[in-house]
Amino acid sequence: MTKYLKIKTPAQNQAAELKSDYGIEQHGLKHLKRVYWNIPTEALYEEFIFRGEGQIVNHGPMMVNTGKWSARAAQDKFVVHEHETADAVWWGEYNRPITPEKFSGLTTRMFAYLQGEEVFVQDCYAGHDPEHRLAVRIITEDAWQSQFARNMFLLPQSRSEYQKFVPDFTLIALPKFKADPIVDGTRSDTAIIVNFAERLALVAGSSYGGEIKKSIFTVMNFLLPNAGVLSMHCSANVGKQGDVALFFGLSGTGKTTLSADPKRQLIGDDEHGWSDTGVFNFEGGCYAKVIRLSPVYEPQIYACTSKFGTILENVIFDPITRKLDLDDDILTENTRCSYPLGYVEGVLEDACTTTHPKNIILLTCDAQGVLPPIARLTPEQALYHFISGYTSKIAGTEIGLGIEPKITFSACFGAPFMVHHPYKYADMLTQKMQKHGAQCWLVNTGWTGGSFGIGKRISIHHTRALLNAALDGRLDDVEYRTDKLFGFEVPLSCPDVPDDVLVPEMTWGDKDEYWKRFDGMAARFIENFKLYASGCPDEVANAGPRRLKDAELAGD
């Protein structure tokens, strides 16, 4: 913008004060007008307003409208197919190959696009464990996305550290640059591409902040398992006794909400590693959904929507009073809030533990309304359900999703971000669970009393009561029933939860329809697991559900 207007920008005089000796030219970027190196939040606010990127709303958050990019462009993600990735990547729906030549051509055009322009650089880290930390450089054309990087990653702590910073991986995000499918070999004018050989990622044609976050997560998912660290799409918290809990689940299943528990310390809300010494957060911040956020049930997240430094994406607000309307979904169901971990009261200070998980929670949003709100799994069942990754995608989390939740099986509860084959992550999880004696639970945060459109979402009050009882050990000695189709154990009672809630059939008016739906669910699981059965031990393949007719023949 400023190359056409000869106006001095607010942070221009301080643009190079925190410059790294490893300069922008090391990436091949030349003839830029100006580089804003690691400028702080206050300066980014000034640049944000100066450039007209958005508004400041009640109590100080940045507000941005990301246009058509209100969710991840999952179909536009590519990995460069080269010697390092050829035999290591799980190629297919989520890791589409692109040639080094196409990547090189696109990179050249993006670099040419930046000539004469200004960019913002944030040098930061992914990973709270110093042994497994990745130095990342985020280069953006928008000030607010530079602030997003400051919120979501870990920052150097001194001028000297900034000066000596050398990135292990670099990401360049240019929302206004459009890829050309014919020239670049992409699916559309949006492209998210990771090149592991060149240690470079590109985000073109999308303003959605989540693309930056998930691209770095994808990088960690490739690199860390090779170093013996399990990378996980999960939130995590820890109790007063050092008992760590992991919450696996896709977006919209409740990872952020359920892990933000005032009685426990938050480690992180979305991305973690499990090493030989404990669990650590990859990120320095949270990226929470805020549609219809409740100050009663989600007080910690709600409080962050009104803090200076927070970024709000696509949230509706009154232009006069600047007050938010978190219930308005006119732009998208996937309204988002990015804020530093330190904004959460009671967060674990270093986001890194020296204890191992005691409980593992597999969160599923069952739009069919047939799964119980909680079930205890055997180790074999845990592996089966981890590989299956059943849930329902909630409207807004990916481009193209409608209002009705879409049934999906997402391996490892995060298939879009997994680079290796799911077996690799599942096997590592199994070994760590067995070594440290972790108990696994399947928790349904979806519907009860009927499927979507008929039943209703399970009360978050009931879900929290069940989780608290499981984490506190109060479900260890209650009576259980064995589910007729899935074989997992379901508690018959729990404090503060009506007994009939624990038996989904009892919440349905039409019992025949319930069993028809439940049998159909079992069939979906069985069919999906055929994709993985050949690589799993028999005891895992046999830990899945059976059809209703088989249960009746067995007299159950």
C-alpha positions in Angstrom: 0.0 0.0 0.0 2.6 2.5 1.1 4.7 2.3 -2.1 1.9 4.3 -3.8 1.4 6.7 -0.9 4.5 8.6 0.3 3.4 8.5 3.9 5.6 7.5 6.8 4.1 4.5 8.7 3.9 4.5 12.5 6.5 1.9 13.1 8.8 2.8 10.2 11.6 4.2 12.3 11.8 1.0 14.5 11.3 -1.5 11.7 14.8 -2.9 11.8 15.6 -2.5 15.6 15.1 -6.3 16.2 16.4 -7.5 12.9 18.1 -10.9 12.7 21.5 -11.3 11.2 20.0 -14.1 9.1 18.3 -11.6 6.8 15.4 -11.7 4.4 17.7 -12.0 1.5 18.7 -15.5 2.7 15.3 -16.7 1.6 15.7 -15.2 -1.9 13.5 -12.1 -1.2 14.9 -9.1 -2.9 14.0 -5.5 -3.6 11.5 -5.1 -0.8 10.5 -1.6 0.2 10.8 -2.3 3.9 10.8 -5.2 6.4 9.2 -4.8 9.8 11.3 -7.1 12.0 9.7 -8.5 15.1 7.8 -5.4 16.0 5.8 -5.7 19.2 2.0 -5.8 19.7 1.6 -2.1 20.3 3.4 -1.2 17.1 1.5 -3.8 15.1 -1.8 -2.2 16.4 -0.7 1.1 14.9 0.2 -0.5 11.6 -3.0 -2.5 11.6 -5.1 0.7 11.9 -2.8 2.7 9.5 -3.3 0.1 6.8 -7.1 -0.3 7.3 -6.9 -4.0 7.9 -9.7 -4.0 10.5 -11.2 -2.3 13.5 -10.5 -2.1 17.3 -13.5 -3.4 19.3 -14.7 -3.2 22.9 -11.8 -3.4 25.4 -9.1 -3.6 22.7 -9.1 -6.7 20.5 -8.3 -6.5 16.8 -11.2 -7.4 14.6 -10.7 -8.8 11.1 -12.9 -10.1 8.4 -11.2 -12.8 6.4 -13.7 -12.7 3.5 -14.4 -16.0 1.8 -11.5 -17.6 3.7 -13.4 -18.2 7.0 -12.1 -21.7 7.4 -9.3 -24.1 6.3 -9.1 -24.8 2.6 -8.4 -28.5 3.2 -8.6 -29.4 -0.4 -5.9 -26.9 -1.4 -3.1 -28.4 0.8 0.0 -29.9 -0.9 3.3 -31.4 0.1 6.2 -31.2 -2.3 7.1 -34.7 -3.6 10.9 -35.1 -3.4 13.5 -37.5 -2.0 12.8 -36.7 1.7 9.1 -37.2 1.4 8.7 -39.7 -1.4 8.5 -42.8 0.8 7.7 -41.1 4.1 4.5 -39.2 3.5 1.0 -40.6 3.7 0.0 -39.5 0.2 -3.7 -39.1 -0.6 -6.6 -36.9 0.3 -4.8 -34.8 2.9 -1.3 -34.8 1.5 -1.5 -34.1 -2.2 1.8 -34.2 -4.1 3.1 -31.3 -6.1 6.4 -31.3 -8.0 9.5 -29.3 -6.9 9.3 -27.5 -10.3 5.7 -26.3 -9.7 6.7 -25.2 -6.2 9.7 -23.3 -7.5 7.6 -21.6 -10.1 5.0 -20.5 -7.6 7.7 -19.3 -5.2 9.4 -17.2 -7.9 6.0 -15.5 -8.7 5.3 -14.9 -5.0 8.7 -13.3 -4.6 8.2 -11.1 -7.6 4.8 -10.0 -6.2 6.6 -8.8 -3.1 9.1 -6.6 -4.9 8.6 -3.0 -3.8 6.2 -4.1 -1.0 6.5 -4.1 2.8 6.4 -7.3 4.8 6.3 -8.2 8.5 8.6 -10.8 10.0 8.1 -12.6 13.3 10.9 -14.9 14.5 9.5 -17.4 17.0 9.5 -21.0 18.1 7.1 -23.9 18.0 7.4 -26.2 21.0 7.8 -25.5 24.7 10.3 -28.3 25.3 13.8 -26.9 24.5 14.9 -30.3 23.3 12.3 -30.5 20.6 11.8 -26.8 19.7 11.5 -25.7 16.1 12.7 -22.2 15.2 10.2 -20.7 12.7 10.1 -17.5 10.8 6.6 -16.2 9.8 6.7 -13.6 6.9 3.3 -11.9 6.2 2.0 -9.0 4.2 -0.6 -8.0 6.9 0.2 -6.6 10.3 -2.6 -8.6 11.9 -1.2 -11.9 10.8 2.1 -10.9 12.3 0.3 -10.3 15.5 -1.3 -13.8 15.0 2.1 -15.3 14.9 3.1 -13.5 18.1 0.0 -14.9 19.8 0.3 -18.4 18.6 4.0 -19.1 18.9 6.8 -18.6 21.4 8.9 -15.4 21.2 12.6 -14.8 21.8 13.3 -13.0 25.1 16.1 -10.6 24.2 17.5 -8.4 21.5 20.5 -10.7 21.3 18.3 -13.7 20.8 16.5 -11.9 18.0 19.8 -10.9 16.4 21.2 -14.5 16.4 17.9 -16.1 15.3 18.2 -18.6 12.5 15.0 -20.3 11.4 14.7 -24.1 11.0 11.5 -23.5 8.9 10.0 -20.5 7.2 6.4 -19.8 6.3 5.4 -17.0 3.9 1.7 -16.0 4.0 0.4 -13.8 1.2 -3.5 -13.6 1.3 -3.8 -11.2 -1.6 -1.6 -13.3 -3.9 -3.6 -15.6 -6.2 -2.2 -18.9 -7.5 -2.9 -19.9 -11.1 -4.1 -23.5 -11.3 -3.0 -23.9 -14.9 0.5 -22.5 -14.3 1.1 -23.6 -10.7 -0.6 -27.0 -10.7 -3.0 -26.1 -7.8 -6.7 -26.8 -7.5 -7.7 -23.2 -7.2 -6.3 -19.7 -6.6 -5.6 -20.8 -3.0 -2.6 -22.9 -2.1 -1.1 -24.2 1.1 2.2 -26.0 0.3 4.9 -27.4 2.5 8.4 -28.2 1.1 10.4 -30.2 3.6 13.5 -30.3 1.5 13.7 -26.5 1.3 12.2 -26.0 4.8 9.7 -23.6 3.4 5.9 -23.3 3.5 3.7 -21.1 1.4 0.1 -19.9 2.1 -1.3 -18.1 -0.9 -4.8 -16.7 -1.5 -6.2 -17.3 2.0 -6.6 -14.8 4.9 -7.7 -17.4 7.4 -5.2 -17.3 10.3 -5.7 -21.0 10.9 -3.7 -21.8 7.8 -0.5 -20.4 9.4 -1.1 -22.3 12.6 -1.9 -25.6 10.9 0.9 -25.4 8.4 3.5 -25.3 11.2 1.6 -28.1 13.0 1.9 -30.2 9.8 5.6 -29.6 9.9 5.9 -30.7 13.5 3.8 -33.8 12.7 6.4 -34.8 10.1 9.6 -34.0 12.0 8.9 -35.0 15.6 7.9 -38.7 15.2 11.2 -39.3 13.5 12.8 -38.1 16.8 10.7 -40.4 18.9 8.2 -37.7 20.0 4.4 -38.4 19.4 2.8 -35.3 17.9 -0.9 -35.0 18.8 -3.9 -33.0 17.7 -5.2 -32.6 21.2 -5.6 -30.2 24.1 -4.1 -31.0 27.5 -4.4 -30.0 31.1 -2.9 -31.2 34.4 -4.4 -31.7 37.9 -3.0 -30.7 41.3 -1.4 -34.2 41.6 0.4 -33.8 38.3 -2.1 -36.1 36.5 -2.1 -35.1 32.9 -5.2 -35.5 30.7 -5.2 -35.4 26.9 -8.3 -34.4 24.8 -8.2 -35.7 21.2 -10.7 -34.4 18.8 -11.4 -32.4 15.6 -12.4 -28.8 15.6 -15.8 -28.3 17.2 -15.7 -31.4 19.4 -14.8 -29.4 22.6 -11.0 -29.7 22.9 -10.6 -26.0 23.8 -13.7 -25.7 26.0 -13.3 -28.9 28.0 -9.6 -28.5 28.7 -10.1 -24.9 30.0 -11.1 -26.1 33.4 -10.7 -23.7 36.4 -9.9 -26.8 38.6 -7.0 -27.8 36.5 -4.0 -26.0 34.8 -4.2 -25.7 31.1 -1.1 -26.9 29.1 -2.6 -26.0 25.7 -5.7 -26.2 23.7 -4.8 -27.9 20.4 -1.3 -29.2 19.6 1.1 -31.2 21.8 4.0 -33.5 21.8 4.5 -36.5 24.1 8.2 -37.2 24.7 10.1 -39.5 27.0 10.0 -36.9 29.7 6.4 -35.7 29.5 3.9 -33.6 27.5 4.6 -30.2 26.0 2.5 -27.6 24.1 3.7 -26.7 20.6 2.1 -23.3 20.8 2.3 -20.1 22.8 -1.4 -19.3 22.4 -5.0 -20.5 21.8 -7.2 -20.3 18.7 -10.7 -20.9 20.0 -14.1 -21.0 18.3 -16.2 -18.3 19.9 -19.6 -18.8 18.3 -22.3 -18.7 21.0 -19.6 -18.7 23.7 -21.0 -18.7 27.2 -19.6 -16.6 30.1 -21.1 -19.3 32.4 -19.8 -22.5 30.8 -16.6 -21.1 29.1 -15.6 -18.2 31.4 -11.9 -18.4 30.7 -12.2 -18.3 26.9 -15.0 -15.7 27.1 -12.8 -13.4 29.1 -10.1 -13.5 26.3 -12.6 -12.0 23.8 -12.2 -8.6 25.4 -8.4 -8.3 25.9 -5.8 -6.1 24.2 -3.7 -8.2 21.8 -6.5 -10.7 21.1 -7.4 -11.2 17.4 -11.1 -11.9 16.6 -11.9 -13.3 13.1 -15.3 -12.8 11.5 -17.1 -11.9 14.8 -20.1 -9.5 14.5 -20.0 -6.3 16.4 -21.9 -3.1 16.8 -20.0 -0.4 14.8 -21.2 2.3 17.2 -20.5 0.8 20.6 -18.0 -1.8 19.3 -19.5 -4.4 21.5 -19.5 -8.0 20.3 -22.3 -10.3 19.4 -20.9 -13.8 19.8 -24.2 -15.4 18.9 -24.4 -13.9 15.3 -23.2 -16.4 12.7 -24.2 -14.4 9.6 -20.5 -14.5 8.3 -19.6 -18.0 9.5 -20.2 -20.6 12.3 -16.4 -20.7 12.5 -15.8 -17.4 14.3 -12.4 -17.4 16.0 -10.3 -15.8 18.7 -6.5 -15.9 18.9 -4.9 -15.0 22.2 -1.7 -15.7 24.2 -1.7 -18.6 26.6 -0.9 -16.2 29.4 -4.3 -14.7 29.1 -5.8 -17.9 30.5 -6.1 -17.8 34.3 -4.3 -20.7 35.9 -2.3 -21.8 32.7 0.7 -24.0 33.4 3.6 -21.4 33.2 6.0 -23.3 31.0 3.4 -25.4 29.2 5.7 -28.4 29.7 5.3 -31.3 32.2 7.6 -33.9 33.7 4.7 -36.3 34.3 2.9 -38.5 31.8 -0.8 -38.7 30.9 -3.1 -40.6 33.3 -6.2 -40.2 31.2 -6.7 -39.9 27.5 -10.0 -38.6 26.2 -11.2 -39.3 22.7 -13.8 -36.6 21.9 -16.4 -37.4 19.3 -19.3 -35.2 18.2 -21.9 -37.9 17.3 -24.5 -36.2 15.1 -26.5 -39.5 15.0 -27.1 -39.2 18.7 -26.5 -42.9 19.5 -23.2 -43.1 21.3 -23.2 -42.8 25.1 -21.8 -39.6 26.7 -18.9 -41.5 28.1 -17.4 -45.0 27.8 -14.3 -46.7 29.2 -12.1 -48.4 26.6 -9.7 -51.3 26.8 -6.2 -50.6 25.3 -7.2 -52.5 22.1 -10.5 -50.5 21.8 -8.5 -47.3 22.5 -6.3 -48.0 19.5 -9.2 -49.0 17.3 -11.1 -45.7 18.0 -7.9 -43.6 17.8 -7.3 -45.0 14.3 -10.9 -44.7 13.3 -11.3 -41.1 14.6 -15.0 -40.9 14.3 -16.8 -37.6 14.6 -19.0 -35.1 12.8 -17.5 -32.1 11.1 -19.2 -29.0 12.4 -20.4 -26.2 10.1 -17.7 -23.6 9.3 -14.5 -25.5 10.2 -13.7 -26.2 6.6 -14.7 -24.4 3.4 -17.7 -26.1 1.8 -19.4 -27.5 4.9 -23.1 -26.8 5.2 -25.3 -26.3 8.2 -25.8 -30.0 8.9 -22.8 -31.8 10.6 -21.0 -34.2 8.3 -20.2 -37.7 9.5 -16.5 -38.4 9.1 -13.7 -40.7 10.1 -10.5 -38.7 10.6 -7.6 -41.0 11.5 -5.8 -40.0 14.8 -8.5 -37.4 15.3 -6.6 -35.1 13.0 -6.0 -36.7 9.6 -5.8 -33.4 7.7 -2.6 -32.6 9.6 -1.0 -36.0 9.8 1.9 -36.4 7.4 3.0 -40.0 8.2 0.7 -43.0 7.9 -1.8 -43.2 10.8 -0.1 -46.5 11.9 3.0 -44.6 13.0 1.1 -42.3 15.3 -1.2 -45.0 16.6 1.7 -47.4 17.4 3.6 -44.6 19.3 0.4 -43.8 21.3 -0.1 -47.5 22.2 3.5 -47.9 23.4 3.3 -44.7 25.6 -0.1 -45.7 27.0 1.1 -49.1 28.0 4.4 -47.8 29.4 2.7 -45.2 31.6 -0.6 -47.0 32.4 -3.0 -44.4 30.9 -6.7 -45.0 30.9 -8.7 -44.1 27.7 -12.3 -42.8 27.6 -14.6 -42.1 24.6 -16.6 -39.0 25.2 -19.5 -37.9 23.0 -20.1 -34.2 22.9 -22.7 -34.5 20.1 -26.4 -35.2 20.2 -28.7 -37.1 22.5 -32.4 -38.0 22.2 -32.2 -38.2 18.4 -30.0 -37.2 15.6 -29.2 -33.7 14.4 -32.4 -31.8 13.8 -34.4 -34.0 16.2 -32.4 -34.4 19.4 -30.3 -31.8 21.2 -26.6 -31.3 22.0 -25.5 -33.1 25.2 -25.4 -30.6 28.0 -21.9 -29.2 28.6 -22.8 -29.3 32.3 -23.3 -33.1 32.1 -20.1 -33.5 30.0 -18.0 -31.6 32.5 -19.5 -33.6 35.4 -18.6 -36.9 33.6 -15.1 -35.7 32.8 -14.5 -34.5 36.3 -15.6 -37.8 37.7 -13.4 -39.8 35.3 -10.3 -37.6 35.9 -10.8 -37.6 39.7 -11.2 -41.4 39.8 -14.8 -41.3 40.9 -15.8 -43.6 38.0 -13.4 -46.3 38.9 -15.7 -48.1 41.3 -19.2 -47.5 39.9 -21.2 -50.2 38.2 -20.8 -50.5 34.4 -22.7 -52.1 31.6 -21.1 -53.6 28.5 -22.4 -52.0 25.3 -24.2 -54.6 23.1 -22.6 -53.5 19.8 -19.4 -51.7 20.6 -18.3 -53.7 23.7 -17.0 -50.8 25.6 -18.0 -50.2 29.2 -20.6 -47.5 30.1 -21.1 -46.3 33.7 -24.6 -46.7 35.0 -24.3 -43.7 37.4 -22.3 -40.5 37.9 -22.7 -37.6 40.4 -24.7 -34.7 39.0 -25.7 -36.6 35.8 -29.2 -38.2 35.5 -29.0 -42.0 35.0 -31.0 -42.0 31.8 -28.5 -39.6 30.2 -26.0 -42.5 30.4 -28.2 -44.8 28.4 -28.8 -43.1 25.0 -31.7 -45.4 24.1 -33.7 -44.0 27.1 -33.5 -40.5 25.7 -35.0 -41.5 22.3 -38.8 -41.5 21.9 -38.6 -44.1 19.1 -36.5 -47.0 20.4 -36.7 -48.9 17.1 -35.2 -45.9 15.3 -32.5 -45.7 17.8 -31.3 -49.3 17.2 -31.6 -48.8 13.5 -29.3 -45.8 13.7 -26.9 -47.5 16.1 -26.6 -50.5 13.9 -25.9 -48.2 11.0 -23.2 -46.6 13.0 -21.6 -49.9 13.7 -21.7 -50.7 10.0 -19.9 -47.4 9.2 -17.1 -48.2 11.7 -16.6 -51.7 10.3 -16.5 -50.5 6.7 -14.0 -47.7 7.5 -11.6 -49.9 9.5 -11.1 -52.1 6.4 -8.7 -49.4 5.2 -6.4 -50.1 8.2 -7.1 -53.7 9.3 -4.3 -55.3 7.3 -1.7 -53.3 9.3 -3.1 -53.9 12.7 -2.8 -56.8 15.1 -5.9 -59.1 15.2 -6.8 -58.0 18.7 -7.1 -54.4 17.6 -9.1 -55.2 14.4 -11.4 -57.4 16.6 -11.9 -54.6 19.2 -14.4 -52.8 16.9 -18.2 -53.1 17.0 -20.4 -55.9 15.7 -23.8 -55.6 13.9 -27.1 -55.9 15.7 -28.0 -59.2 14.1 -24.7 -60.8 15.3 -25.4 -59.5 18.8 -28.9 -61.0 18.8 -27.6 -64.3 17.5 -25.2 -64.4 20.4 -28.1 -63.8 22.8 -26.9 -60.4 24.0 
